[in-house]
């Protein structure tokens, strides 16, 4: 049996999902939770194979909970189920470790197939989500920041000037300018403020 935990802040949605899986012979809903923090505890306590996770919830959201589960319960596969499919929702969830991303208009049979696939370790993506990921890969600035570039971006976000960042990292000011240009190129922005905003959006900054 596939042990499933449902995490959504709407009781009606949780009830509907429970009913959806009630007829499945190989899937059992072992627990549910109303926010990310509770979902983590349920997933660990109940040894979930798959966690059906909403994105936007009060307290800890689905992205933060997904990242936490990846660390504390790596055997639990997180399958996002939400009404939101914008790039700002999709990319952080996938980067956090979600194995799949579906929308709440999915048919019951689709949900069951997705849960079974997730339990096998297979990725399942809604068509609109696949499109977002393809666009991200094709975008010139889609490359990942290096650790040094992340350090520079964090210092900029904290208000450091180029000179102060250079001093903090024991490198030359010219190197900071080079790192910043690489950051701009990778994030697809043109200035410091935009780079910081994009860094927070992508959860690269704390």
KOLPA-362767 format. One line per 8 residues: number of its first residue (from 1); their letters; for each residue x, y, z of N, C-alpha, C. Coordinates in steps of 0.001 Angstrom, whole numbers. Example, Ala and Ser with C-alpha at 12.3 -4.5 7.8 and 13.67 -1.06 7.14 Angstrom:
// KOLPA-362767
1) AS) 13190,-5690,7800,12300,-4500,7800,13200,-3300,7800 | 12850,-2250,7080,13670,-1060,7140,12900,30,7870
//
This chain:
// KOLPA-362767
1) XXXXXXXX) 834,-1207,0,0,0,0,862,1248,0 | 443,2229,-772,1110,3529,-788,503,4377,323 | 1345,4810,1257,883,5592,2398,919,7076,2020 | -250,7712,2010,-407,9079,1523,-804,10018,2645 | -132,11171,2723,-518,12240,3645,-943,13441,2820 | -2092,14019,3141,-2638,15162,2413,-2415,16428,3241 | -1769,17433,2636,-1486,18694,3339,-2139,19844,2580 | -3175,20422,3170,-3913,21529,2550,-4630,22283,3658
9) XXXXXXXX) -4679,23608,3561,-5282,24386,4638,-6803,24447,4564 | -7415,23858,3530,-8871,23852,3411,-9423,22470,3756 | -10180,22352,4850,-10731,21050,5251,-11581,20396,4161 | -12330,21212,3398,-13176,20656,2347,-12322,19992,1271 | -11208,20633,929,-10306,20051,-71,-9726,18739,452 | -9291,18731,1712,-8749,17503,2291,-9790,16388,2281 | -11033,16742,2619,-12094,15745,2625,-12359,15193,1238 | -12342,16081,237,-12554,15637,-1129,-11455,14709,-1607
17) XXXXXXXX) -10227,15011,-1234,-9103,14151,-1622,-9175,12807,-906 | -9585,12830,350,-9745,11585,1091,-10770,10684,400 | -11871,11300,-46,-12909,10538,-748,-12396,10021,-2089 | -11581,10833,-2754,-11048,10441,-4063,-10245,9157,-3965 | -9440,9042,-2923,-8554,7881,-2794,-9188,6716,-2023 | -10415,6929,-1538,-11058,5890,-734,-11265,4600,-1527 | -11477,4728,-2824,-11727,3535,-3634,-10491,2883,-4209 | -9329,3451,-3943,-8091,2882,-4483,-7633,1699,-3646
25) XXXXXXXX) -7325,608,-4302,-6915,-596,-3576,-5466,-539,-3102 | -4664,334,-3730,-3228,369,-3419,-2778,1674,-2788 | -3728,2564,-2474,-3390,3854,-1862,-4253,4055,-626 | -3633,4433,495,-4400,4702,1709,-3967,6056,2282 | -4948,6922,2557,-4666,8212,3185,-4483,7961,4679 | -3236,8035,5132,-2940,7718,6532,-3024,8937,7438 | -3059,10141,6834,-3123,11336,7653,-3300,12572,6825 | -3592,13679,7493,-3759,14960,6819,-3280,16073,7733
33) XXXXXXXX) -3026,17242,7127,-2531,18377,7898,-2994,19668,7242 | -3065,20738,8041,-3554,22010,7548,-2479,23024,7216 | -1211,22704,7484,-116,23600,7106,1169,22795,6964 | 2205,23468,6498,3449,22770,6207,4114,22138,7413 | 4150,22861,8518,4811,22340,9717,4121,21075,10214 | 2790,21112,10248,2040,19934,10673,2220,18797,9673 | 2300,19167,8391,2495,18152,7357,3803,17407,7520 | 4849,18129,7896,6154,17491,8122,6059,16472,9247
41) XXXXXXXX) 5436,16878,10349,5311,15976,11494,4489,14743,11148 | 3391,14955,10425,2543,13825,10020,3295,12872,9104 | 4010,13457,8138,4738,12618,7173,5780,11760,7867 | 6473,12335,8857,7490,11568,9585,6846,10528,10493 | 5841,10951,11252,5198,10063,12221,4509,8878,11548 | 3899,9148,10391,3098,8119,9714,3842,7420,8590 | 5142,7704,8467,5987,7051,7455,5357,7145,6070 | 5035,8380,5658,4378,8590,4368,5297,8212,3204
49) XXXXXXXX) 4720,7575,2209,5438,7326,961,5327,8531,35 | 4131,9141,26,3867,10316,-811,3140,11357,19 | 3527,12613,-152,2843,13728,510,2230,14602,-569 | 918,14734,-533,211,15601,-1472,156,16975,-846 | 905,17938,-1401,1192,19203,-727,653,20407,-1487 | -130,21238,-779,-544,22525,-1343,635,23494,-1238 | 582,24582,-2005,1684,25557,-1988,1438,26668,-964 | 351,27383,-1136,99,28567,-319,-782,28214,874
57) XXXXXXXX) -142,28229,2051,-828,27917,3301,-331,28856,4376 | -1133,29118,5405,-664,29960,6515,473,29269,7256 | 1293,30071,7916,2438,29485,8618,3480,29035,7613 | 3914,27815,7724,4900,27280,6790,4222,26884,5483 | 4687,27444,4374,4058,27119,3094,4585,25797,2541 | 4034,25398,1391,4376,24103,824,5803,23997,331 | 6372,25104,-140,7751,25077,-628,8718,24843,526 | 8541,25590,1607,9408,25419,2775,9254,24018,3363
65) XXXXXXXX) 8018,23520,3399,7788,22180,3935,8421,21109,3054 | 8368,21313,1744,8988,20366,813,10491,20300,1033 | 11116,21468,1164,12559,21509,1399,12921,20836,2716 | 12099,21056,3751,12364,20449,5054,12216,18934,4992 | 11204,18457,4286,11001,17013,4162,12142,16353,3410 | 12682,17067,2474,13813,16526,1714,14986,16224,2640 | 15098,17011,3714,16192,16825,4664,15859,15784,5732 | 14634,15863,6293,14322,15035,7460,13567,13744,7126
73) XXXXXXXX) 12989,13682,5939,12279,12456,5540,12450,12256,4033 | 13689,12003,3597,13978,11937,2155,13235,10831,1413 | 12729,9836,2127,12003,8759,1450,10574,9163,1084 | 10083,10251,1674,8728,10739,1361,8781,11584,96 | 8020,11201,-902,7976,11939,-2165,6902,13022,-2077 | 7271,14253,-2393,6309,15353,-2314,5733,15634,-3699 | 4416,15570,-3780,3693,15858,-5013,2862,17113,-4764 | 3207,18200,-5434,2485,19453,-5244,1119,19362,-5918
81) XXXXXXXX) 81,19807,-5200,-1268,19885,-5766,-1836,21238,-5369 | -1989,22129,-6343,-2354,23500,-6040,-3162,24104,-7183 | -3687,25291,-6951,-4397,26005,-8014,-3471,26967,-8743 | -2247,27126,-8260,-1326,28126,-8808,-274,27472,-9701 | -112,28004,-10913,896,27439,-11811,1786,28512,-12424 | 1923,29662,-11723,2825,30702,-12216,4271,30248,-12007 | 5171,30838,-12769,6583,30463,-12666,7115,30698,-11267 | 6612,31751,-10598,7093,32073,-9251,6652,31036,-8222
89) XXXXXXXX) 5649,30231,-8555,5236,29142,-7673,5918,27836,-8064 | 5964,27583,-9367,6460,26304,-9878,7938,26098,-9587 | 8767,27062,-9994,10220,26866,-9917,10723,26665,-8486 | 10299,27480,-7506,10778,27231,-6139,10364,25860,-5610 | 9161,25398,-5985,8708,24090,-5509,9560,22968,-6074 | 9876,23046,-7370,10713,22018,-7990,12127,22071,-7415 | 12641,23300,-7236,13981,23446,-6676,14037,22927,-5235 | 12922,23022,-4516,12880,22560,-3122,12881,21042,-3023
97) XXXXXXXX) 12568,20371,-4141,12628,18911,-4124,11339,18187,-4452 | 10303,18928,-4867,9050,18261,-5230,9275,17350,-6434 | 8715,16150,-6389,8888,15200,-7481,7855,15429,-8579 | 6775,16147,-8241,5742,16412,-9233,4960,17652,-8887 | 4197,18147,-9864,3445,19384,-9679,2172,19282,-10505 | 1032,19184,-9827,-261,19072,-10497,-1179,20200,-10053 | -2203,20452,-10857,-3196,21465,-10515,-4460,20791,-9991 | -5225,21543,-9208,-6390,20961,-8548,-7546,20655,-9499
105) XXXXXXXX) -7417,21033,-10766,-8454,20647,-11721,-8162,19283,-12350 | -7129,18604,-11861,-6804,17270,-12367,-7944,16303,-12035 | -8181,15373,-12928,-9229,14372,-12720,-8768,13340,-11690 | -9711,12691,-11010,-9344,11684,-10000,-8396,10614,-10523 | -8630,10126,-11725,-7737,9108,-12290,-6326,9643,-12477 | -6221,10926,-12864,-4904,11548,-13030,-4178,11613,-11693 | -4923,11986,-10650,-4321,12075,-9314,-3798,10720,-8854 | -4581,9699,-9075,-4157,8362,-8654,-2921,7912,-9408
113) XXXXXXXX) -2909,8150,-10709,-1728,7784,-11505,-504,8564,-11036 | -717,9837,-10709,391,10680,-10272,960,10201,-8943 | 90,9839,-8011,551,9346,-6705,1324,8047,-6875 | 825,7161,-7719,1540,5894,-7964,2893,6149,-8607 | 2938,7082,-9553,4204,7408,-10209,5185,8020,-9220 | 4687,8929,-8378,5547,9558,-7373,6117,8518,-6420 | 5292,7552,-6035,5754,6497,-5131,6862,5670,-5763 | 6843,5579,-7104,7908,4857,-7820,9131,5730,-8068
121) XXXXXXXX) 9039,6996,-7677,10159,7903,-7898,10144,8583,-9248 | 8989,8594,-9908,8869,9192,-11232,8258,10583,-11131 | 8726,11497,-11948,8213,12864,-11948,6904,12951,-12726 | 6001,13767,-12226,4710,13999,-12883,4453,15501,-12894 | 4250,16066,-14074,4076,17512,-14194,2857,17845,-15035 | 2092,18828,-14590,997,19345,-15398,1592,19991,-16650 | 880,19989,-17780,1414,20562,-19028,1900,22003,-18883 | 1151,22832,-18146,1563,24228,-17986,2861,24331,-17203
129) XXXXXXXX) 3061,23414,-16270,4288,23399,-15468,5474,22992,-16337 | 5274,21999,-17182,6319,21577,-18110,6748,22743,-18982 | 5778,23535,-19427,6081,24693,-20273,6938,25702,-19529 | 6615,25960,-18263,7413,26898,-17467,8859,26410,-17351 | 9036,25131,-17097,10382,24587,-16929,11170,24648,-18233 | 10505,24386,-19352,11176,24467,-20645,11623,25900,-20932 | 10756,26858,-20613,11110,28264,-20837,12276,28667,-19954 | 12284,28156,-18722,13377,28477,-17803,14708,27923,-18305
137) XXXXXXXX) 14687,26702,-18818,15913,26088,-19325,16427,26829,-20555 | 15501,27274,-21393,15897,27954,-22634,16363,29383,-22407 | 15990,29947,-21268,16324,31336,-20992,17835,31475,-20784 | 18459,32481,-21403,19917,32652,-21281,20393,32752,-19842 | 19578,33319,-18949,20013,33518,-17570,19600,32417,-16631 | 19346,31240,-17172,18785,30175,-16339,19829,29376,-15570 | 21097,29682,-15768,22130,28903,-15088,22132,29164,-13583 | 22636,28226,-12856,22654,28312,-11395,23805,29192,-10922
145) XXXXXXXX) 23553,29963,-9861,24616,30784,-9286,25629,29893,-8571 | 26894,30282,-8657,27921,29577,-7897,27817,29984,-6426 | 28496,29258,-5556,28489,29591,-4131,29029,30999,-3894 | 30086,31362,-4623,30662,32701,-4473,29678,33777,-4929 | 28980,33515,-6025,28000,34481,-6520,26846,34641,-5528 | 26469,33550,-4892,25420,33632,-3867,25895,34462,-2677 | 27171,34319,-2312,27725,35114,-1214,27697,36594,-1556 | 28092,36899,-2781,28098,38301,-3230,26675,38854,-3224
153) XXXXXXXX) 25743,38094,-3752,24354,38542,-3806,23792,38753,-2402 | 24148,37885,-1467,23670,38036,-92,24224,39308,535 | 25499,39585,303,26101,40812,839,25438,42055,245 | 25140,42005,-1050,24451,43129,-1698,23063,43300,-1086 | 22375,42199,-870,21041,42254,-273,21096,42824,1137 | 22199,42561,1837,22363,43067,3196,22790,44531,3235 | 22998,45122,2042,23317,46549,1962,24778,46881,1772 | 25620,45905,1524,27054,46164,1352,27336,46825,14
161) XXXXXXXX) 28274,47750,6,28770,48321,-1242,29740,47330,-1880 | 30167,47607,-3101,31142,46729,-3741,32418,46634,-2910 | 32855,47757,-2381,34083,47774,-1584,33908,46965,-304 | 32759,47119,360,32507,46377,1600,32386,44880,1333 | 31776,44529,224,31656,43111,-134,33028,42516,-425 | 33858,43293,-1115,35208,42828,-1433,36013,42591,-158 | 35879,43507,799,36585,43366,2069,36102,42134,2828 | 34801,41938,2832,34229,40806,3566,34670,39470,2990
169) XXXXXXXX) 34868,39424,1663,35221,38164,1008,36714,38046,704 | 37484,39077,1097,38941,39076,891,39307,38925,-593 | 38564,39632,-1431,38870,39657,-2872,38851,41104,-3331 | 39276,41351,-4572,39326,42694,-5095,37957,43228,-5490 | 37838,44553,-5505,36571,45170,-5891,36214,44847,-7336 | 37232,44708,-8188,36983,44354,-9588,36343,42971,-9698 | 36754,42073,-8811,36174,40725,-8813,34694,40768,-8423 | 34368,41664,-7485,32967,41819,-7095,32141,42287,-8295
177) XXXXXXXX) 32675,43240,-9036,31952,43738,-10215,31755,42632,-11250 | 32773,41789,-11405,32660,40663,-12346,31601,39677,-11879 | 31622,39357,-10583,30619,38448,-10032,29213,39018,-10212 | 29072,40319,-9977,27760,40943,-10124,27260,40854,-11562 | 28158,41060,-12506,27739,40970,-13906,27280,39556,-14252 | 27992,38560,-13714,27579,37175,-13934,26211,36905,-13291 | 26009,37477,-12112,24727,37319,-11418,23602,37938,-12240 | 23832,39146,-12761,22823,39809,-13588,22475,38944,-14799
185) XXXXXXXX) 23505,38409,-15440,23283,37598,-16640,22473,36340,-16318 | 22832,35688,-15215,22169,34436,-14867,20731,34642,-14394 | 20486,35757,-13725,19141,36019,-13212,18282,36781,-14203 | 18895,37242,-15290,18136,37972,-16301,17705,39351,-15848 | 18591,40050,-15094,18283,41386,-14588,19380,42364,-15017 | 19185,43653,-14684,20131,44673,-15141,20768,45485,-14032 | 20266,45341,-12792,20827,46165,-11726,20761,45432,-10384 | 21352,46043,-9380,21471,45431,-8059,20102,45166,-7425
193) XXXXXXXX) 19235,46194,-7487,17926,46054,-6858,17135,44899,-7472 | 17175,44807,-8796,16452,43729,-9482,17059,42373,-9155 | 18385,42343,-9023,19060,41090,-8686,18643,40609,-7299 | 18564,41542,-6353,18151,41178,-4993,16703,40695,-4992 | 15828,41414,-5712,14417,41017,-5771,14274,39623,-6374 | 15016,39361,-7445,14953,38056,-8093,15561,36985,-7200 | 16598,37356,-6456,17213,36411,-5526,16250,35961,-4447 | 15457,36890,-3915,14456,36524,-2925,13348,35694,-3556
201) XXXXXX) 12952,36048,-4777,11890,35295,-5442,12292,33840,-5666 | 13569,33640,-6003,14066,32287,-6228,14550,31618,-4956 | 14375,32294,-3824,14791,31743,-2521,16293,31467,-2446 | 17054,32347,-3102,18512,32248,-3036,19050,33040,-1846 | 18216,33899,-1285,18632,34789,-201,17886,34462,1065 | 18536,34744,2198,17886,34529,3489,17605,35862,4149
//
